[in-house]
Amino acid sequence: MSADATHVIVGGGQAGGRAAEAMRAAGFEGRIVCLASEPERPYERPPLSKGVLTGEAAESAVYLRTPAYYAENGIEVWTGAAAGHIDREARAVALTDGRRVPYDRLLLATGSRLKRLPVPGGDLRGVYYLRTLADSRDLRDALAPGARVVIVGGGYIGLEVAASAVKRGCAVTVLEGAATVMARQLAPELGSWFAEQHRARGVDVVTGAQVAGFEARPDAPERAGAVRCADGSVYPADAVVVGVGVAPATELAERAGLTCDDGVVVDEHGRTDDPAIFAAGDVTRHPNPVLGRRIRLESWQNAQYQAEAAGRSMADVPTEYRVVPWFWSDQFDQNLQMLGLPEGWDRLVWRGEPDPAAGFAVFYLRDGVVVGANAVNFGKAIAPARKLIETRARPDADALADPGTSLKTVLKAAG
Ligand SMILES: Cc1cc2nc3c(=O)[nH]c(=O)nc-3n(C[C@H](O)[C@H](O)[C@H](O)COP(=O)(O)OP(=O)(O)OC[C@H]3O[C@@H](n4cnc5c(N)ncnc54)[C@H](O)[C@@H]3O)c2cc1C
């Protein structure tokens, strides 16, 4: 790509920001324009439900780079700038404010959008969602000591908010529709274990709860004052937090006629079916060579490394994105790490007693092959577990379960 070329990035989240850095670092000398619909330069979201929400972490720590970095590297970050239309024929992006930016190559890093809960009272004030820095600030203000906080959704976001709210002195209830928490991510046994950890710290975790609506406060009818469930139970609330998942923000890509399938479909370099258009981050459905199938991920790792691969590939340094999916969550003093996307597993192997002080791991096996792993306060299991998954190892299950046999030994024996 010549120095006269322009690369436009739609989306100023983690993926958009990291892709801009990567294409510059890979030697692209042309113009880089990053369109960020939020009023912020690129930042990471994980602290929004953790340190930023409790107030323990400085907001400034979330940003990928300083404004000086973007100026020095000639990366134009247009904040408050939303792309409304892609004109593929003219190779230009039309912004919703009427501006137009031509591109030689385009990256879609539009991320995810929140799923809303379509129930009566859903629009009342005092019902919070958490995706942006602004959302985190608003919610933090509502988490006053003594406030009754009802969280709808026992996924990892809901549980992180629960832990943060307890830290801020709130009385917390989590309403989860499934039989266990984090049901999408964890084996039910480990989900139940996490639910117990929350209960032990005072969180009222209710599973099998079907939220039917939010009730207005009698003294302030514009505000939510309670959550009502289908079985008639009512949970009074000073603040309601909804965490029921996200969907890929594919609208721009779909309107532009790019192939989408619950995500913008890209190849291992992040390229869509238009050779001038790439995509990275939460919004993509991409091939995972380790798992041997196409997946969509909502994770820091994916926003970081797929964006890096796509940014480099856009700079004519073709780079394959190849990882074992990895995700983490921090709840109270528990660090949970998840590796792989275990599907159809038939055996769960616990390595060590589930004691968070000592740390422990859980392995997911399918036909004897390791397809996933979770580690609780046990980060040192992650590197060998990754190798086990990458190599599709068939370890001896007894050795895997025995904390006295090192994972290195287990790995060697399986190889
Ligand atoms: C509260 C919270 C906690 C999390 N914690 C963890 C964690 O502990 N571990 C982990 O692995 N992952 C975590 N994640 C997930 C991780 O943060 C996301 O996977 C990651 O942010 C995805 O990055 P992205 O850049 O692809 O998308 P996003 O972060 O969604 O960014 C996309 C950006 O594009 C903008 N945009 C969209 N459309 C347009 C448009 N048309 N024009 C201009 N801009 C547009 C959006 O406004 C947004 O700013 C967390 C997420 C949240 C919300």
The ligand as a Gaussian input file, in Angstrom:
#p B3LYP/6-31G(d) Opt

LIG

0 1
 C      -18.252000      -4.595000      31.241000
 C      -17.441000      -5.530000      30.401000
 C      -16.501000      -6.359000      31.002000
 C      -15.741000      -7.233000      30.230000
 N      -14.838000      -8.054000      30.850000
 C      -14.101000      -8.908000      30.115000
 C      -13.145000      -9.765000      30.748000
 O      -12.992000      -9.760000      31.962000
 N      -12.425000     -10.580000      29.946000
 C      -12.562000     -10.623000      28.588000
 O      -11.877000     -11.395000      27.899000
 N      -13.474000      -9.819000      27.961000
 C      -14.239000      -8.973000      28.696000
 N      -15.158000      -8.164000      28.078000
 C      -15.353000      -8.285000      26.613000
 C      -14.413000      -7.382000      25.838000
 O      -14.312000      -6.137000      26.450000
 C      -14.960000      -7.235000      24.420000
 O      -14.917000      -8.494000      23.815000
 C      -14.167000      -6.208000      23.620000
 O      -14.416000      -4.935000      24.128000
 C      -14.535000      -6.239000      22.149000
 O      -13.848000      -5.211000      21.508000
 P      -14.322000      -4.649000      20.094000
 O      -13.416000      -3.507000      19.798000
 O      -14.447000      -5.766000      19.142000
 O      -15.805000      -4.129000      20.308000
 P      -16.386000      -3.002000      21.255000
 O      -15.630000      -2.952000      22.528000
 O      -17.854000      -3.239000      21.320000
 O      -16.099000      -1.652000      20.477000
 C      -16.758000      -1.308000      19.279000
 C      -16.866000       0.197000      19.207000
 O      -17.348000       0.543000      17.915000
 C      -18.290000       1.558000      18.040000
 N      -19.160000       1.537000      16.849000
 C      -20.127000       0.650000      16.542000
 N      -20.720000       0.977000      15.384000
 C      -20.113000       2.105000      14.946000
 C      -20.287000       2.941000      13.821000
 N      -21.219000       2.668000      12.897000
 N      -19.483000       4.023000      13.682000
 C      -18.521000       4.300000      14.596000
 N      -18.325000       3.545000      15.713000
 C      -19.110000       2.465000      15.877000
 C      -19.014000       1.210000      19.328000
 O      -19.693000       2.322000      19.859000
 C      -17.842000       0.789000      20.201000
 O      -17.266000       1.887000      20.830000
 C      -15.931000      -7.272000      28.829000
 C      -16.897000      -6.446000      28.219000
 C      -17.635000      -5.583000      28.997000
 C      -18.677000      -4.702000      28.343000

